Structure formats: C-alpha cells, structure tokens
Amino acid sequence: MASVMSVCRRCLVGSLRKGLANAIKNTANRLNHSEWKNINAVLITKTEIYRNSSTISSERPVVKTTIDEEELRKFALLSQQWWDEQGEFEALHALNQIRIPFVRDGLLNQRGIPPLDITQPLAGFSVLDVGSGGGLLAEPLARLGAFVVGIDAVEENIKIAQIHLQQDHKIAGKVKYIEATVEDMLVTEEENFDAVVVSEVAEHVTDHAHFIECCCRLVKPGGSVFITTLNKTQASYFLGVLMAERVLHLLPAGTHDWNKFIPPEDLQYLLDKNGCVTRLVHGMCYNFLAKKWSWIQNTSINYAVHAVKIDSTKSGTTSESKFKNDSSST
Ligand SMILES: C[S@@+](CC[C@H](N)C(=O)[O-])C[C@H]1O[C@@H](n2cnc3c(N)ncnc32)[C@H](O)[C@@H]1O
C-alpha cells in the first residue's frame, strides 16, 4: 500500500500535480465559504498553464516538494491512533491545553476588537491547519467559531479526520479536510487565510525554506502564522528524541529525525524573509507525569512562534502592547 502510494505521488509530481489540483477542485466545489467562490476558475486556468507549458520543457515550472516520503510512511502507519487520548498521540492531545489559547489569543489580539460572541471568539476567521493529522487541532479551532481547512499529505490521516468530524454535527460544516501539501494549496489559495497554523509539522518536512515560504504566501496580509516545533540543540536530541522515544516511550521510536529540527532564530529568519514579523517566541515544556504542557522561557527543546504578515496598506498593524494580556505569555 505504501509503495503504491509512493509511486502515485511520484506520478503526480511528474504531471505537475494536475491530479492533486483536481482533487482540491472537487473538494472546493463542495465548500460554502465565500472566499472559495472563484476556486474552479483559478484552478482550471492554472492547470491549463501547466498543461501548455509541459510541452515546452524549458518553460516547465519547477515543482519543489516539502514531502519526505519516509516521514509520511511513519504517519500512515499510525493513522488509526489519532483519537486515542492515551495512545501514541497523547502528548499532542495534551498540547491543545496551551496551543488552542495561543492561536485564539494571538488572533484576537492581532485583530484588536473583542469578539461579539464569547462562545465563538474565532467566528469570521479562516484558518489553514497544515499537517492536520487526525484533526486534533482543527476540531477545537472550529468549535471556537473558525472556518478551518485541514491539509495533510497522508490520505489515511485525512480519512480518519473526516470520519471523526462527523461525530460532531455542530462543526461538521466548519472544517474541510484535503489531502494536499502547502505547495498544492498555493495553486488556488495564495493570501487566502487569516491564519496558517503549523503545529508539530515543520520538523517532518524537507526544505524548511520552501515550506515556510509557502506557508507565508498562504496567509493574507495582516494575517498570522502560528508554528510549534522542536529546536535543534543537544538538549532536544537527548530529551526530545532519546528520552522521549527510547526511554519514556512518549512517542514511537523513530518519530523524529533530529536533523530536521529548526532553531527559532532560523525560523524567524525565514518568516522575516517572507514578510512575516515575529511577535512572540515561547518555550514549551511537557510534564509527562502530569500530562501537562506549560509555557517556559527556555526554547531549547519545544517552542512556539507567532508571526504576523506585513500589510503594506496599513502602517503599524500591531503594537506589541496588545500582547500584554495574552494568556500564553510566561
Ligand atoms: C506530528 S503530526 C502533527 C499533526 C497535527 N498538526 C497535530 O498537532 O495534531 C505531523 C503531521 O504532518 C503531516 N505531514 C508531514 N509532512 C507533511 C507535508 N510535507 N505536507 C503536509 N503534511 C505533512 C503528517 O502526515 C502528520 O499528520
């Protein structure tokens, strides 16, 4: 199954992702969200450009990918476990304790206007959840009122997320899951989201520079990028990989490849290069006995970043003081 998927993916890349673009088009046809109205026209135009250009090899667009097939195989094998709160993804379930308020407060502070309905504070926000897995983050964000598009490169994850979503009819129409990568989404969704959330994914992709560039291009000017990931330090190797995977078995062995970790300074540099100004960097700490995450100043293992895309039509989009009351502050 995995090798068939891998061959399929190579074919898709070889044909400039026409098949995948069609898959997005089919999903987009079912969307109600107003921002998706023109999706068909744009997709057909882009696909047409690709088809025409493929006959002239020198004009072929270069298709970069953020996919690491080995990483995807690992997640495909674990796909049945997403919603087991005591299973392999226990730490990710627990991470919602702090990452949901982090995203919620970041968005509300950035907008600067209190929500009309405190039970649906994110109403009106469109969020792209990159590497959405089983939907652990997408569902709670939708419960807060956001319209969420979850994308994941693993078909099995998308299916599990879609099935689980049906269990809560209140949010079923507010979340759409698509088997896609950030580069696929750029075909039709450039600058289309109020927020792009990338939680525990950056450490699994190839080519950080290209990945972050795509994420930033998907955000509207004035919108936010939220990233949680792992720093590339000796501490993250010993605690985040060796202890977590081999000794404490908090994660399946082989989940993380330390070489793919990224220091916060490098992440900030890439965000900045793509027009996104970093507003917050927090360290995160997991107490595996209490199964609780907390914010800490030390970013040497896990950390979170909130960056805001510069809106050149407005001056001084955000003041740092807005973040004083952020619930995620240490
Ligand atoms: C550790 S999981 C995090 C899932 C989810 N964000 C959460 O925190 O609950 C990483 C996810 O990223 C997905 N993924 C890895 N590489 C990807 C890529 N290049 N494009 C899209 N998704 C990717 C995997 O399939 C997996 O579901």
The ligand as an SDF file (V2000), in Angstrom:
LIG
                    3D

 27 29  0  0  0  0  0  0  0  0999 V2000
    3.2340   15.2220   14.3590 C   0  0  0  0  0  0  0  0  0  0  0  0
    1.9050   15.2470   13.2390 S   0  0  0  0  0  0  0  0  0  0  0  0
    1.0300   16.7000   13.7560 C   0  0  0  0  0  0  0  0  0  0  0  0
   -0.4440   16.6370   13.4760 C   0  0  0  0  0  0  0  0  0  0  0  0
   -1.2550   17.8520   13.9310 C   0  0  0  0  0  0  0  0  0  0  0  0
   -0.6870   19.0920   13.4440 N   0  0  0  0  0  0  0  0  0  0  0  0
   -1.3560   17.8930   15.4300 C   0  0  0  0  0  0  0  0  0  0  0  0
   -0.5300   18.5690   16.0550 O   0  0  0  0  0  0  0  0  0  0  0  0
   -2.2240   17.2430   15.9860 O   0  0  0  0  0  0  0  0  0  0  0  0
    2.6310   15.7390   11.6960 C   0  0  0  0  0  0  0  0  0  0  0  0
    1.6350   15.6930   10.5220 C   0  0  0  0  0  0  0  0  0  0  0  0
    2.2010   16.3610    9.3980 O   0  0  0  0  0  0  0  0  0  0  0  0
    1.9130   15.6220    8.2170 C   0  0  0  0  0  0  0  0  0  0  0  0
    2.9330   15.9660    7.2250 N   0  0  0  0  0  0  0  0  0  0  0  0
    4.2430   15.6380    7.2450 C   0  0  0  0  0  0  0  0  0  0  0  0
    4.8680   16.1750    6.1830 N   0  0  0  0  0  0  0  0  0  0  0  0
    3.9260   16.8850    5.5150 C   0  0  0  0  0  0  0  0  0  0  0  0
    3.9680   17.6970    4.3320 C   0  0  0  0  0  0  0  0  0  0  0  0
    5.0990   17.8740    3.6540 N   0  0  0  0  0  0  0  0  0  0  0  0
    2.8230   18.2720    3.9230 N   0  0  0  0  0  0  0  0  0  0  0  0
    1.6780   18.0940    4.6200 C   0  0  0  0  0  0  0  0  0  0  0  0
    1.5780   17.3440    5.7300 N   0  0  0  0  0  0  0  0  0  0  0  0
    2.6950   16.7510    6.1680 C   0  0  0  0  0  0  0  0  0  0  0  0
    1.9360   14.1780    8.6760 C   0  0  0  0  0  0  0  0  0  0  0  0
    1.2160   13.3300    7.8160 O   0  0  0  0  0  0  0  0  0  0  0  0
    1.2980   14.2830   10.0670 C   0  0  0  0  0  0  0  0  0  0  0  0
   -0.0810   14.1180   10.0080 O   0  0  0  0  0  0  0  0  0  0  0  0
  1  2  1  0
  2  3  1  0
  2 10  1  0
  3  4  1  0
  4  5  1  0
  5  6  1  0
  5  7  1  0
  7  8  2  0
  7  9  1  0
 10 11  1  0
 11 12  1  0
 11 26  1  0
 12 13  1  0
 13 14  1  0
 13 24  1  0
 14 15  1  0
 14 23  1  0
 15 16  2  0
 16 17  1  0
 17 18  1  0
 17 23  2  0
 18 19  1  0
 18 20  2  0
 20 21  1  0
 21 22  2  0
 22 23  1  0
 24 25  1  0
 24 26  1  0
 26 27  1  0
M  CHG  2   2   1   9  -1
M  END
$$$$
